[in-house]
Amino acid sequence: MPMPVLAGRAAACILAAFIGAPAAWADCVQPYENLFTCDIPERSATVQFCRIFGDNPEDLPEYRYSYGDNGTAELVFTTRQATSTAVSGVWGIPGTAITTAYVNGQTVYAAFVPFDEHEYRRSAVVLVYKDMDSYVNEREKGILARRSCYPPSIVVNQEWFGPG
């Protein structure tokens, strides 16, 4: 059950991925399910990680990342490339964090929340990495954008978010 819980044109486009919409804006509509949503107040933004599974159990899942500004989507992409893990030492997350990340080209968009389900409402961060190697091996060096989520807006689907 979900719990409420750069320089140059290329960099500007990546940063735009974090300049999103008010809480009423939503892109995780049927047949997509929400994995993670949060508001980023300093950007008047909302970011969402959604997923859909096909009717056939052998179908690969499809994932959608959305970032919008003032009710308008600025960056939306779908991918079949996603990853998740548990990790320590993530800026803004106490203790161990779990993450779900989507890949668009070489860029990795990742949401991190505390491993402790009672902490989901207190902190979450969304990070954009230049590539998968930065996401996996150089967590602090390859960050293109970092945003903290507004705690009352955090929604995490505990059944599907993170490793499992």
VENURHU-V703128 format. One record per backbone hydrogen bond with DSSP energy under -0.5 kcal/mol. NH is the residue of the N-H (numbers start at 0). CO is the residue of the C=O. E is the energy in kcal/mol with one decimal. If there is no record, write none. Layout:
nh->NH co->CO e->E
nh->NH co->CO e->E
This chain:
nh->2 co->155 e->-2.6
nh->4 co->2 e->-1.0
nh->10 co->6 e->-0.6
nh->11 co->7 e->-2.1
nh->12 co->8 e->-2.1
nh->13 co->9 e->-2.1
nh->14 co->10 e->-2.9
nh->15 co->11 e->-2.1
nh->16 co->12 e->-0.7
nh->16 co->13 e->-1.2
nh->17 co->14 e->-2.3
nh->18 co->15 e->-1.5
nh->19 co->17 e->-0.9
nh->24 co->21 e->-1.9
nh->28 co->26 e->-1.8
nh->31 co->28 e->-2.6
nh->32 co->50 e->-3.1
nh->34 co->48 e->-3.2
nh->35 co->48 e->-1.8
nh->36 co->154 e->-1.9
nh->37 co->46 e->-1.8
nh->39 co->44 e->-2.8
nh->40 co->38 e->-0.5
nh->42 co->39 e->-2.0
nh->43 co->40 e->-1.6
nh->44 co->39 e->-1.8
nh->45 co->67 e->-1.1
nh->46 co->37 e->-2.5
nh->47 co->65 e->-2.4
nh->48 co->35 e->-2.9
nh->49 co->47 e->-0.5
nh->49 co->63 e->-3.2
nh->50 co->32 e->-2.2
nh->51 co->61 e->-2.6
nh->58 co->55 e->-2.4
nh->61 co->51 e->-3.1
nh->62 co->78 e->-3.1
nh->63 co->49 e->-1.7
nh->64 co->76 e->-2.5
nh->65 co->47 e->-2.2
nh->66 co->74 e->-2.0
nh->67 co->45 e->-1.8
nh->68 co->71 e->-3.2
nh->69 co->19 e->-1.2
nh->69 co->43 e->-1.2
nh->71 co->68 e->-1.8
nh->73 co->66 e->-3.1
nh->74 co->66 e->-2.2
nh->76 co->64 e->-2.0
nh->78 co->62 e->-2.2
nh->81 co->79 e->-0.7
nh->82 co->100 e->-2.3
nh->84 co->98 e->-1.2
nh->86 co->96 e->-2.8
nh->88 co->94 e->-0.6
nh->90 co->88 e->-0.5
nh->92 co->89 e->-2.3
nh->93 co->91 e->-0.5
nh->96 co->86 e->-3.6
nh->97 co->112 e->-2.8
nh->98 co->84 e->-2.4
nh->99 co->110 e->-1.6
nh->100 co->82 e->-3.0
nh->101 co->108 e->-2.6
nh->102 co->80 e->-2.2
nh->103 co->106 e->-3.0
nh->105 co->103 e->-0.5
nh->106 co->103 e->-1.6
nh->107 co->128 e->-2.0
nh->108 co->101 e->-2.9
nh->109 co->107 e->-0.6
nh->109 co->126 e->-3.1
nh->110 co->99 e->-2.4
nh->111 co->124 e->-3.0
nh->112 co->97 e->-2.4
nh->113 co->122 e->-0.7
nh->114 co->95 e->-3.0
nh->116 co->114 e->-0.6
nh->118 co->115 e->-2.4
nh->119 co->116 e->-0.7
nh->121 co->118 e->-1.9
nh->122 co->118 e->-1.1
nh->124 co->111 e->-1.9
nh->125 co->146 e->-2.7
nh->126 co->109 e->-2.8
nh->127 co->144 e->-2.5
nh->128 co->107 e->-3.1
nh->128 co->126 e->-0.5
nh->129 co->141 e->-2.3
nh->134 co->130 e->-1.8
nh->135 co->131 e->-2.7
nh->136 co->132 e->-3.2
nh->137 co->132 e->-1.0
nh->137 co->133 e->-0.6
nh->140 co->137 e->-0.6
nh->141 co->137 e->-1.8
nh->142 co->139 e->-0.6
nh->143 co->127 e->-3.7
nh->144 co->127 e->-1.3
nh->146 co->125 e->-2.4
nh->148 co->123 e->-2.6
nh->149 co->38 e->-2.7
nh->150 co->148 e->-0.6
nh->152 co->149 e->-2.2
nh->153 co->4 e->-0.8
nh->153 co->150 e->-1.5
nh->154 co->4 e->-0.7
nh->154 co->36 e->-2.6
nh->155 co->2 e->-2.2
nh->156 co->34 e->-2.6
nh->157 co->0 e->-0.6
nh->157 co->155 e->-1.1
nh->159 co->156 e->-0.7
nh->160 co->156 e->-2.6
